[in-house]
Amino acid sequence: MGFEIKEAAIPFIFGFSSFIILIVLRSFIFRFLNKWAEKTKTKVDDIIILSLKKPSIFWCCAIAIHIGISTSKMSEKYSILANKIIEILIILSITIALANLLVKILRNYIEEEKLSLPTSGLFYAILKITVYIIGFLIILNLLNISITPIITALGVGGLAVALALQDTLSNLFAGIHILIEKTIKIGDIIKLEGGQEGIVEDITWRTTRLRTISNNLIVIPNNKLSQSVVINFSMPEKPMTISIPISISYSSSPSKVEEILMDELKKAKEEVEGIFKEKEPIVRFSPGFGESSLDFTAFVFVSEFSKQYFVQSELRKRIFERLKKEGIEIPFPQRVVHLRKEKDE
């Protein structure tokens, strides 16, 4: 009995000691690699190091088990089983490392090249799941397990799962449809028919998240979003038109007012940040004759949706000061009432 315990203890001690040594060695190696990566300009080395950090623990474990087996006198049956465990650990760790590496390198490449590709959480989740499925199938093949019965069982149980997760699957496929159609992307500013408005922060497997101008978060189920009427202020291009209504007194000359407004808008185009320089401003005598004023509308192009509020504020201040300087009155709403006195019969 004492001999059997000794036989089991020696491989365990060797394996455990090897694992501790490998973990310490791994820590020194990654510390050196991190210092080296800080000196380089590219982010790729940082991504590779970060992606290998967790899987390397599995590699240390696999090596330690192998050392323990090498020092033991276990039967061939148990030796084969232990080697299978080592192979599974290696495949599992490589699968995790590859999934993380692909996602992070792809995200970094899209950001650096500024490509118009879907970069939402759902897109990266699908990519990771695909890699995990491939790794899982390799492990099943290693264990000599046929996947045909598994696929059959999944087919039989798939209907019940689909019925139970009807809403979840509806949101998942709606999210995939939104990504493929590319009518809404991360960073776009959208407005729903219900009045919700904000910047698209992320499109996940279940919901789409909007951040409002007041820095609040709106969470919308993908299914509801795909069925809603959406205004996308970032498409087909970011520059957009804003309109500023301007009312002046009936005692003013419409031609002179139009000339003054155009002059002020052209100056503002060169001086105010956010105005789109490649488009000329427009002034129109429209809607025209108001109840107590002559009504004009100034149309100005801004570089993007978020700039419109600052531009409108600056233009209103400039127009007000210019009209005041030119002696043009901005009238108050007023009505002329005629009182008719009836004669006594």
NORCORFEN-V607143 format. One record per residue. N is the residue number from 0. SS is DSSP state (h for helix, s for strand, l for the rest). Layout:
N:SS + N:SS
This chain:
0:l + 1:h + 2:h + 3:h + 4:h + 5:h + 6:h + 7:h + 8:h + 9:h + 10:h + 11:h + 12:h + 13:h + 14:h + 15:h + 16:h + 17:h + 18:h + 19:h + 20:h + 21:h + 22:h + 23:h + 24:h + 25:h + 26:h + 27:h + 28:h + 29:h + 30:h + 31:h + 32:h + 33:h + 34:h + 35:h + 36:h + 37:h + 38:l + 39:l + 40:l + 41:l + 42:l + 43:h + 44:h + 45:h + 46:h + 47:h + 48:h + 49:h + 50:h + 51:h + 52:h + 53:h + 54:h + 55:h + 56:h + 57:h + 58:h + 59:h + 60:h + 61:h + 62:h + 63:h + 64:h + 65:h + 66:h + 67:h + 68:h + 69:h + 70:l + 71:l + 72:l + 73:l + 74:l + 75:h + 76:h + 77:h + 78:h + 79:h + 80:h + 81:h + 82:h + 83:h + 84:h + 85:h + 86:h + 87:h + 88:h + 89:h + 90:h + 91:h + 92:h + 93:h + 94:h + 95:h + 96:h + 97:h + 98:h + 99:h + 100:h + 101:h + 102:h + 103:h + 104:h + 105:h + 106:h + 107:h + 108:h + 109:h + 110:h + 111:h + 112:h + 113:l + 114:l + 115:l + 116:l + 117:l + 118:l + 119:l + 120:h + 121:h + 122:h + 123:h + 124:h + 125:h + 126:h + 127:h + 128:h + 129:h + 130:h + 131:h + 132:h + 133:h + 134:h + 135:h + 136:h + 137:h + 138:h + 139:h + 140:h + 141:h + 142:l + 143:l + 144:l + 145:l + 146:l + 147:h + 148:h + 149:h + 150:h + 151:h + 152:h + 153:h + 154:h + 155:h + 156:h + 157:h + 158:h + 159:h + 160:h + 161:h + 162:h + 163:h + 164:l + 165:h + 166:h + 167:h + 168:h + 169:h + 170:h + 171:h + 172:h + 173:h + 174:h + 175:h + 176:h + 177:h + 178:h + 179:h + 180:h + 181:l + 182:l + 183:l + 184:l + 185:l + 186:l + 187:l + 188:s + 189:s + 190:s + 191:s + 192:l + 193:l + 194:l + 195:l + 196:s + 197:s + 198:s + 199:s + 200:s + 201:s + 202:s + 203:l + 204:l + 205:l + 206:s + 207:s + 208:s + 209:s + 210:s + 211:l + 212:l + 213:l + 214:l + 215:l + 216:s + 217:s + 218:s + 219:s + 220:s + 221:h + 222:h + 223:h + 224:h + 225:h + 226:h + 227:l + 228:l + 229:s + 230:s + 231:s + 232:l + 233:l + 234:l + 235:l + 236:l + 237:l + 238:l + 239:s + 240:s + 241:s + 242:s + 243:s + 244:s + 245:s + 246:s + 247:s + 248:l + 249:l + 250:l + 251:l + 252:l + 253:h + 254:h + 255:h + 256:h + 257:h + 258:h + 259:h + 260:h + 261:h + 262:h + 263:h + 264:h + 265:h + 266:h + 267:h + 268:h + 269:h + 270:h + 271:l + 272:l + 273:l + 274:s + 275:l + 276:l + 277:l + 278:l + 279:l + 280:l + 281:s + 282:s + 283:s + 284:s + 285:s + 286:s + 287:s + 288:s + 289:l + 290:l + 291:l + 292:l + 293:s + 294:s + 295:s + 296:s + 297:s + 298:s + 299:s + 300:s + 301:s + 302:l + 303:l + 304:h + 305:h + 306:h + 307:h + 308:h + 309:h + 310:h + 311:h + 312:h + 313:h + 314:h + 315:h + 316:h + 317:h + 318:h + 319:h + 320:h + 321:h + 322:h + 323:h + 324:h + 325:l + 326:l + 327:l + 328:l + 329:l + 330:l + 331:l + 332:l + 333:l + 334:l + 335:l + 336:l + 337:l + 338:l + 339:l + 340:l + 341:l + 342:l + 343:l + 344:l
